[in-house]
Amino acid sequence: MMTVGPENVEYEPEQFPGLVYRIRDPNVVCLLFSSGKMVMIGAKNDDDIERALKKVIKTLGESGLL
């Protein structure tokens, strides 16, 4: 298992094939897969999804992964 940073990112390929990225505000969990697909869980409305997506894009961009 690998846990990185305060954003609570977990990757445990033996247990689950995707990266689990827990966002605190909004309270959303993003599941990122090697296929490029992403699933967001826990969003209460469309605004939560949009805010979470912007945070994921920013984090991936700053990490050089996007």
N, C-alpha and C positions, 0 to 999 in steps of 0.2 A: 504494500500500500504506500502511496505517496500523497502527502498533504502539503500544499504550498500556500504560503501567504495568509494574511488576515482575512481575505475574502472567502476562505473556506472552500478551497478547490480540492477535490479528491479524484484520484484515478486508480482504480484497482481492477485491471483487465481480467484477472482470474475470476472475479465475482460478477462484473458488469462490463460490457464492452464500450461504455461511454464515459466521458469525463463528467463529473457532477460538480457544478458551480453554484454555490449557495450565495444569493444576493440578499443583503439585509434590508435595503430600502430601495425598491419595494420588496416585500417578502416573497421572493420567487426563486425557484430552483430551476436551473437550466441544465439540460442533459445534452452534451455535445458529442457527436459521433464522427468517426473517421470518414464517413461518407459525405460529411458536410452538413448533414441534417441536424436540426436542433429542436428540442421539445422544451417548452416552458410549463412548469407546474406551479400552481399556487396563486396565480394572478387573479385579482378580484375583478379587473376590468381591462379594457383595451389600453388605457393610459399606463397601467402597470406593465403590460407587455412592452409597450413602446419604450418606457424608461429603462426596463431591464435590458432590452435589446441594445439600446445606446450604450449602456455600461459594458456589455459583453463586447461590442465592437471596439470601444475605447480600450478595454483591457487587452484584447487580442492585438490591436494595432500597436500599443505601447510595448508589447512583448515581441513584436516583429513576426507574429504568426498570421497576420492578415495583410 
